[in-house]
Amino acid sequence: MATMQCDVVSVKESLYSGTVSMLIAKGAGGELGIMPGHAPLVTLLQPGAIRVILENGTEELIYVSGGVLEVQPHVVTVLADTAVRAENLDEAAILEARKQAEQLLANQKSDLDSAAALAALAETAAQLETIRKIKNRAM
């Protein structure tokens, strides 16, 4: 099976570095499946799960809040704003952040408050979706 080098890094740390058979991510234009030999590409990432498919077929999920995906024929690099291994997401903290964002939206005083609340709601929705994926995988 063909493989490629994959690096997933955030400002704080490197979350994955190794060979993979495929990477699946949410780009600006939709979901992307990247395999060895893919055409060069640079795109912005949407908040959500990055699925890293290892050589043996196992899958790792990494949540990213956004960032950039760069693809070269034998290397794929994810430069994430924030990244967390899916199993390390704190569902209770995410639900609390969602509640606060909903309150901010309900009590908005300016367009800036509204934009911040909507961005926080989008991020918490993506985090909860990532948690759902990891729970479904465990079944």
C-alpha positions as CSV (number, residue, x, y, z in Angstrom):
1,M,0.0,0.0,0.0
2,A,1.3,3.5,-0.9
3,T,2.0,5.9,1.9
4,M,2.9,9.5,2.5
5,Q,4.5,11.5,5.3
6,C,1.9,13.3,7.4
7,D,2.5,16.1,10.0
8,V,-0.2,17.6,12.1
9,V,1.0,20.5,14.2
10,S,-0.5,23.3,16.2
11,V,1.0,26.3,17.8
12,K,1.6,24.3,21.0
13,E,2.7,20.9,19.8
14,S,3.1,18.3,17.1
15,L,0.1,15.9,17.3
16,Y,1.1,13.4,14.6
17,S,4.2,12.8,12.5
18,G,4.6,9.6,10.5
19,T,3.5,7.7,7.4
20,V,-0.2,7.4,6.5
21,S,-2.2,5.9,3.7
22,M,-4.9,8.7,3.7
23,L,-5.9,11.9,5.4
24,I,-9.5,13.2,5.4
25,A,-10.1,16.8,6.4
26,K,-12.8,19.6,6.0
27,G,-11.3,22.2,3.6
28,A,-12.8,25.5,2.6
29,G,-14.6,23.9,-0.3
30,G,-15.8,20.7,1.5
31,E,-14.4,17.4,2.6
32,L,-11.0,16.3,1.1
33,G,-9.5,12.9,0.9
34,I,-5.8,13.1,0.5
35,M,-3.8,10.0,-0.7
36,P,-0.2,9.5,-1.8
37,G,0.4,11.2,-5.2
38,H,-2.4,13.8,-4.7
39,A,-2.0,17.0,-6.7
40,P,-0.3,19.9,-4.8
41,L,-2.9,21.9,-2.9
42,V,-3.1,24.5,-0.2
43,T,-6.5,25.2,1.4
44,L,-7.9,26.7,4.6
45,L,-9.4,24.2,7.1
46,Q,-12.8,24.4,8.7
47,P,-13.2,23.4,12.3
48,G,-13.7,19.6,12.6
49,A,-12.1,16.2,12.8
50,I,-9.0,15.3,10.8
51,R,-9.1,11.6,10.1
52,V,-5.6,10.1,9.8
53,I,-5.7,6.6,8.3
54,L,-2.5,4.7,9.3
55,E,-0.8,2.1,7.1
56,N,-2.4,-0.8,9.1
57,G,-5.9,0.7,8.5
58,T,-6.5,2.1,12.0
59,E,-7.7,5.6,12.3
60,E,-6.7,8.5,14.5
61,L,-9.1,11.5,15.0
62,I,-7.6,14.9,15.7
63,Y,-9.9,18.0,16.2
64,V,-8.7,21.2,14.6
65,S,-10.3,24.6,15.1
66,G,-9.1,25.7,11.7
67,G,-5.8,26.2,10.0
68,V,-4.1,25.4,6.7
69,L,-3.7,22.1,4.8
70,E,-0.7,21.8,2.4
71,V,-0.5,18.8,0.1
72,Q,2.6,17.8,-1.9
73,P,2.8,14.5,-3.8
74,H,4.5,12.6,-0.9
75,V,3.8,14.9,2.1
76,V,0.7,16.3,3.7
77,T,1.0,19.0,6.4
78,V,-1.7,20.4,8.7
79,L,-0.9,23.6,10.4
80,A,-3.7,24.0,12.9
81,D,-4.7,27.0,14.9
82,T,-5.6,24.7,17.7
83,A,-5.5,20.9,17.7
84,V,-6.5,18.3,20.2
85,R,-6.6,14.5,20.0
86,A,-10.3,13.6,19.8
87,E,-10.1,11.4,22.9
88,N,-8.8,14.4,24.9
89,L,-11.8,16.7,24.2
90,D,-13.8,17.6,27.3
91,E,-17.5,17.2,26.5
92,A,-18.6,19.0,29.7
93,A,-16.4,22.0,29.0
94,I,-17.6,22.1,25.4
95,L,-21.2,22.1,26.5
96,E,-20.5,24.9,29.0
97,A,-18.8,27.0,26.2
98,R,-21.8,26.3,24.0
99,K,-24.2,27.5,26.7
100,Q,-22.1,30.7,27.2
101,A,-22.0,31.4,23.4
102,E,-25.8,31.0,23.3
103,Q,-26.2,33.4,26.1
104,L,-23.9,35.9,24.4
105,L,-25.9,35.6,21.2
106,A,-29.2,36.1,23.1
107,N,-27.7,39.2,24.8
108,Q,-25.8,40.7,21.9
109,K,-25.0,44.4,22.0
110,S,-23.2,44.7,18.7
111,D,-22.3,42.9,15.5
112,L,-19.0,42.0,17.1
113,D,-20.8,40.1,19.9
114,S,-22.9,38.3,17.4
115,A,-19.9,37.3,15.2
116,A,-18.0,36.0,18.3
117,A,-21.0,34.1,19.5
118,L,-21.6,32.5,16.1
119,A,-18.0,31.5,15.8
120,A,-18.0,29.9,19.2
121,L,-21.2,28.0,18.4
122,A,-19.7,26.7,15.2
123,E,-16.5,25.6,17.0
124,T,-18.5,23.9,19.8
125,A,-20.7,22.1,17.2
126,A,-17.6,20.8,15.4
127,Q,-16.1,19.7,18.7
128,L,-19.3,17.8,19.6
129,E,-19.4,16.2,16.2
130,T,-15.8,15.0,16.7
131,I,-16.8,13.5,20.1
132,R,-19.8,11.8,18.4
133,K,-17.5,10.3,15.8
134,I,-15.1,8.9,18.4
135,K,-18.0,7.4,20.4
136,N,-19.5,5.8,17.3
137,R,-16.1,4.3,16.4
138,A,-15.9,2.7,19.8
139,M,-19.1,0.9,19.3
